[in-house]
Amino acid sequence: MDVFSRTFLPAAAETGLAAQTVTRHMPIFRRCVGSGDAPVLVTRCSRPEHPVSADYLLLLTHRRLVVTRQTRLLHRLQLHLNTELRELSNVTWSPDPRLHAVELAATAIDGVRERFLIRTANPKQVWQLDELLHHAFRTRLRSPRERIVATIGEATTARPTGLRAATVG
């Protein structure tokens, strides 16, 4: 049994998800996440801008964020978001212990701003979720400078060091 399989169900049980719901979404998550990547968080969430359109299930691992969507009418499962954490930019979250919720927002690589509302059972879980998100996004992500692959139009004026002009005689 691989790391994902061993840790997925216990991570889902921590948030009180029904086993039937989790096993229904598992094939989609399995296709998106590698066998060596352990889930950090598996929870229900909603979209603040579309509160009644569908049910969402969020999976956060050490490397990826995957969100599935289940339509209300026909109960069809769809992949909503599948991205590596390092490909997300402008990641923010707002814990609100009065509402027992945390709003998570991030800009995907295609420029779409995604927002999710994660509800918790009590205020203590709000702060645990805040700490978990801090650990996942602030301590594990590379700086934006490390993500630059190439810049077009920049001229380099510096000469490579250690090379000398050779004279041919």
Secondary structure, 3 states (H helix, E strand, C coil): CCHHHHHHHHHHHHCCCCHHHHHHHHHHHHHHCCCCCCEEEEEEEEECCECCCEEEEEEEECCEEEEEEEECCCCCEEEEEEEEHHHCEEEEEEEECCCCEEEEEEECCCCCEEEEEEECCCHHHHHHHHHHHHHHHCCCCCCHHHHCCCCCCCCCCCCCCCCCCCCCC
